[in-house]
């Protein structure tokens, strides 16, 4: 089931990391400690492409992101129908399944990933309204109308990350938000550590009723607890197939399913195709998307330290 080794993509130049399979990656890291209760990830994907380069791919977020598109012409098939974007900020909700996305030209983006429940604290937004949706604009007002202008080409990817991090820090300082529900935070950790856990068992471990867990997870994830766990299994498997997971976990990921038929059915539920068909094609955007989650997962489970080389990196490029 392991990903195939491949050559770099012609017409695409990654400046924020490269996988051992020749795929561009992002610089993605935890936020500063003062932002950690609300912010899951700071992400910079600095990927230059020829103007006529086109990628047809998709995203599958387990959390919401504010993304600033730095060039390129983007198209997404959302819950509200097809949407088009250029160089602008967008709020991208979590996904119940693969969200089809295509882009022509530059693939560069800067983003902030929000912990479950954080947007409720920061903006008063519950997740059911955002699942499988993209909203135009920056509800935080971080960088003004011409957000992309803050990310000049002569700045490093680390400087791009600092720009967006400083922006959300200023917002949080003004807003003085509450901390997300600890039950939602604990449920995310469980989805990373053991997505086969029964929701009833999790609820019992944390001294809450199954009904309380259902209500809290629906509010902060937009999905049922069981669906969140099923999605986590498929996201881990998809990362493995794309070569952005720890090979030592491959047998564990496969053992989460009763048999091959169960694995295929579950994977098709979230990605629309079989694991083998998924593995056979390059998926530029999804590789960047899932690598961000895979790195965060390993760090939050304390299997690697932030800043350490990841198992899928090409050489020391991280």
Secondary structure, DSSP 4 states (H G I P E B T S, - for coil): -PPPP-PPPTTEEESS-BBTTS-B--EEE---GGGTTTEEEEEEE-EEE-TT-EEEEEE--SS-EEEEE-SSEEEEEETTEEEEE-SSEEEE---SS-EEEEEES---EEEEEEPTTHHHHHHS--GGGTTT-EEES-TT--S-S-GGGGS-TTS-HHHHHHHHHHHHHHHHHHH-PPPPPHHHHHHHHHHHH-TTS-HHHHHHHTT--HHHHHHHHHHHHSS-HHHHHHHHHHHHHHHHHTT-S-GGGHHHHHHTSSSHHHHHHHHHHHHSS-HHHHHTS--HHHHHHHHHHHHHHHHHTTSS-TTSPPTTBSTT--
